[in-house]
């Protein structure tokens, strides 16, 4: 009898898999876009360049586009599969990485960076923020979103000895927590930790707000929306920072 050895997959193979979810929730995308639109102002005052780093299939940027009319949105990702899908939604897409040579943009080339649901997937988030700071002009805006380790339901789950939502211990299957999708989260943070981390990378934190999570069961969604009033307990953290 012969046996087949299990296929070993690295992180790159994982994210090139078209079955891995790369889209984010619309409520989070809209809240983040409103923050950015307010920060940039209307395009009549001059079109700005916005890099959506880790754009995935382009859904989030396409959702934000009507609120950023007249500004130039460039989708950036290193997954060729994601970029092929993003090209159907965005006029500009570029392949680029935050490490291993950096992004294909000159220093201070961008007025704003959307960094949505990316940092939790990174092995080296410090180098990623260094590279984002490089491509942002002085005073440029960083709009970062990430799941909240201390979301209201995660606090209850931890008390019950259950693995928190958003956290994962394997790239192959879900173990010990609610949910069915493996999305490759390597690290999570609280609101306090996110503030401190971004500030230490040379940014001034302007605001930290909460957003709902599209995966919350329908009966609990009103409670999840209420939790957004207290960002430290919200499902998703929305951080607005400026390059100092």
C-alpha positions as CSV (number, residue, x, y, z in Angstrom):
1,X,0.0,0.0,0.0
2,X,1.3,3.4,-0.9
3,X,0.6,6.6,1.0
4,X,0.7,10.2,-0.2
5,X,2.6,12.7,1.9
6,X,0.7,15.8,2.9
7,X,1.4,18.8,0.7
8,X,3.4,21.4,2.6
9,X,2.3,25.0,1.9
10,X,4.0,28.2,2.8
11,X,2.4,31.6,3.4
12,X,2.9,32.6,-0.3
13,X,1.1,29.4,-1.5
14,X,-1.7,30.1,1.0
15,X,-2.4,33.6,-0.2
16,X,-2.1,32.6,-3.9
17,X,-4.9,30.1,-3.3
18,X,-8.1,31.6,-4.9
19,X,-10.3,29.9,-2.3
20,X,-8.8,32.0,0.5
21,X,-11.1,35.0,1.3
22,X,-9.6,38.3,0.3
23,X,-12.6,40.6,0.5
24,X,-13.6,42.6,3.6
25,X,-16.9,43.8,4.9
26,X,-18.7,46.7,3.3
27,X,-19.5,48.5,6.6
28,X,-15.8,48.6,7.5
29,X,-14.9,49.8,4.0
30,X,-17.4,52.6,4.0
31,X,-16.4,53.9,7.5
32,X,-12.8,53.9,6.5
33,X,-13.5,55.6,3.2
34,X,-15.5,58.4,5.0
35,X,-12.6,59.0,7.3
36,X,-10.2,59.2,4.4
37,X,-12.5,61.4,2.3
38,X,-12.7,63.9,5.2
39,X,-9.0,63.9,5.6
40,X,-8.2,64.4,1.9
41,X,-10.9,66.9,1.1
42,X,-12.6,67.2,-2.4
43,X,-10.6,66.5,-5.5
44,X,-11.3,70.1,-6.6
45,X,-8.6,71.1,-4.3
46,X,-6.2,68.8,-6.2
47,X,-6.3,65.1,-6.9
48,X,-4.5,63.0,-4.4
49,X,-2.8,59.6,-4.9
50,X,-4.1,56.8,-2.6
51,X,-2.4,53.5,-2.4
52,X,-4.6,50.5,-1.3
53,X,-1.8,48.3,-0.1
54,X,-3.0,44.7,0.2
55,X,-5.9,45.5,-2.0
56,X,-7.0,41.8,-2.4
57,X,-9.7,41.5,-5.0
58,X,-10.3,45.3,-5.0
59,X,-13.7,45.1,-3.3
60,X,-12.8,47.5,-0.5
61,X,-11.2,50.1,-2.8
62,X,-14.2,49.9,-5.2
63,X,-16.5,50.4,-2.3
64,X,-14.5,53.5,-1.3
65,X,-14.2,54.9,-4.8
66,X,-17.5,56.9,-4.9
67,X,-16.5,58.7,-1.7
68,X,-13.0,59.5,-3.2
69,X,-14.2,60.7,-6.6
70,X,-11.5,62.5,-8.5
71,X,-8.7,61.0,-6.4
72,X,-6.4,58.4,-7.9
73,X,-6.7,55.0,-6.2
74,X,-3.9,52.4,-7.0
75,X,-4.4,48.8,-5.8
76,X,-1.2,47.1,-4.6
77,X,-0.8,43.4,-3.8
78,X,1.8,40.7,-4.3
79,X,-0.8,38.0,-5.0
80,X,-1.1,37.7,-8.8
81,X,-4.5,36.0,-8.4
82,X,-5.8,38.8,-6.3
83,X,-4.5,41.4,-8.7
84,X,-6.2,39.7,-11.6
85,X,-9.5,40.0,-9.8
86,X,-8.8,43.6,-8.6
87,X,-8.1,44.7,-12.2
88,X,-11.8,44.2,-12.9
89,X,-12.7,46.8,-10.2
90,X,-9.8,49.3,-10.2
91,X,-8.3,51.3,-13.1
92,X,-4.8,51.0,-11.6
93,X,-3.2,47.9,-10.1
94,X,0.5,47.3,-9.3
95,X,2.3,44.2,-8.0
96,X,4.4,45.1,-4.9
97,X,5.7,43.9,-1.6
98,X,6.2,45.6,1.7
99,X,9.4,43.6,2.3
100,X,12.0,42.0,0.1
101,X,12.9,45.1,-1.8
102,X,10.0,47.3,-0.9
103,X,7.1,48.9,-2.9
104,X,7.7,50.1,-6.5
105,X,7.1,53.7,-5.6
106,X,9.5,56.6,-5.0
107,X,9.8,58.1,-1.6
108,X,6.9,60.5,-0.6
109,X,4.9,59.5,-3.7
110,X,1.6,59.0,-2.0
111,X,-0.8,61.3,-0.2
112,X,-2.6,58.4,1.6
113,X,-2.4,54.7,2.2
114,X,-5.3,52.4,2.8
115,X,-4.0,49.4,4.8
116,X,-7.1,47.4,5.4
117,X,-7.1,44.0,7.1
118,X,-3.5,43.4,6.2
119,X,-1.3,43.9,9.3
120,X,-2.7,40.8,11.1
121,X,-1.3,38.7,8.2
122,X,2.3,39.9,8.4
123,X,5.3,38.2,9.7
124,X,7.2,41.5,9.9
125,X,4.7,44.4,10.6
126,X,7.6,46.7,11.7
127,X,9.2,46.7,8.3
128,X,5.8,47.1,6.7
129,X,5.1,50.3,8.5
130,X,8.6,51.6,7.8
131,X,8.0,51.1,4.1
132,X,4.5,52.7,4.2
133,X,6.1,55.7,6.0
134,X,8.7,55.9,3.2
135,X,6.2,56.1,0.4
136,X,3.9,58.6,2.2
137,X,4.6,62.3,1.9
138,X,5.2,64.3,5.2
139,X,1.7,64.8,6.6
140,X,0.3,62.0,4.5
141,X,-2.5,59.8,5.8
142,X,-2.5,56.2,6.9
143,X,-5.9,54.5,7.2
144,X,-5.3,51.2,8.9
145,X,-7.9,48.6,9.9
146,X,-7.5,45.3,11.7
147,X,-9.6,42.9,13.8
148,X,-9.7,43.7,17.5
149,X,-8.3,41.0,19.8
150,X,-10.4,42.6,22.7
151,X,-13.7,42.7,20.7
152,X,-16.7,42.4,23.1
153,X,-17.4,38.8,22.2
154,X,-13.7,37.8,22.4
155,X,-13.6,38.9,26.1
156,X,-16.5,36.5,26.8
157,X,-15.0,33.7,24.8
158,X,-11.6,34.0,26.7
159,X,-13.4,33.8,30.0
160,X,-15.0,30.6,28.8
161,X,-11.7,29.2,27.7
162,X,-12.5,29.5,24.0
163,X,-10.0,30.6,21.3
164,X,-10.9,34.2,20.3
165,X,-12.5,35.0,17.0
166,X,-10.0,36.2,14.3
167,X,-7.2,34.2,15.9
168,X,-5.8,31.0,14.3
169,X,-3.4,28.3,15.2
170,X,-3.2,26.6,11.8
171,X,-3.3,27.4,8.1
172,X,-5.1,24.1,7.4
173,X,-8.2,24.2,9.7
174,X,-10.0,26.1,12.5
175,X,-9.3,24.7,15.9
176,X,-11.0,25.7,19.1
177,X,-12.9,28.8,18.0
178,X,-16.1,29.8,16.3
179,X,-16.1,30.1,12.5
180,X,-15.2,28.0,9.5
181,X,-12.9,30.0,7.3
182,X,-9.1,30.0,7.6
183,X,-7.8,33.4,6.6
184,X,-4.2,33.3,7.7
185,X,-4.1,35.7,10.7
186,X,-0.7,35.6,12.4
187,X,-1.1,38.3,15.0
188,X,-3.8,40.4,16.6
189,X,-3.8,43.5,18.8
190,X,-5.9,45.6,21.1
191,X,-6.7,49.2,20.6
192,X,-4.1,50.3,23.1
193,X,-1.4,48.1,21.5
194,X,-2.3,49.4,18.0
195,X,-2.0,53.0,19.0
196,X,1.4,52.4,20.6
197,X,2.7,50.4,17.7
198,X,1.8,52.9,15.0
199,X,3.1,55.9,17.1
200,X,6.4,54.1,17.6
201,X,6.8,53.8,13.8
202,X,6.8,57.5,13.3
203,X,3.2,58.4,12.9
204,X,0.9,60.7,14.8
205,X,-2.4,58.9,15.7
206,X,-5.3,61.2,14.7
207,X,-8.2,59.0,15.6
208,X,-9.2,55.5,16.5
209,X,-12.7,54.3,15.8
210,X,-14.6,51.1,15.7
211,X,-16.4,49.2,12.9
212,X,-18.7,46.2,12.9
213,X,-17.7,42.7,11.6
214,X,-19.7,41.3,8.7
215,X,-19.3,37.8,10.1
216,X,-21.2,38.4,13.4
217,X,-24.4,36.2,13.5
218,X,-27.4,38.3,12.4
219,X,-29.1,38.3,15.9
220,X,-26.0,39.9,17.4
221,X,-25.4,42.5,14.8
222,X,-27.3,45.3,16.6
223,X,-25.1,44.7,19.6
224,X,-22.0,44.7,17.4
225,X,-23.0,48.1,15.9
226,X,-23.5,49.5,19.4
227,X,-20.0,48.3,20.5
228,X,-18.5,50.6,17.8
229,X,-19.1,53.5,20.1
230,X,-16.4,52.1,22.3
231,X,-13.5,51.3,20.0
232,X,-11.6,49.3,22.5
233,X,-14.5,46.8,22.5
234,X,-15.5,47.0,18.8
235,X,-15.0,44.2,16.3
236,X,-12.8,46.1,13.9
237,X,-10.3,48.9,14.8
238,X,-10.1,51.8,12.3
239,X,-7.0,53.9,12.9
240,X,-6.2,57.2,11.2
241,X,-2.6,58.4,11.5
242,X,-0.4,60.9,9.8
243,X,3.3,60.7,8.9
244,X,5.2,63.0,11.1
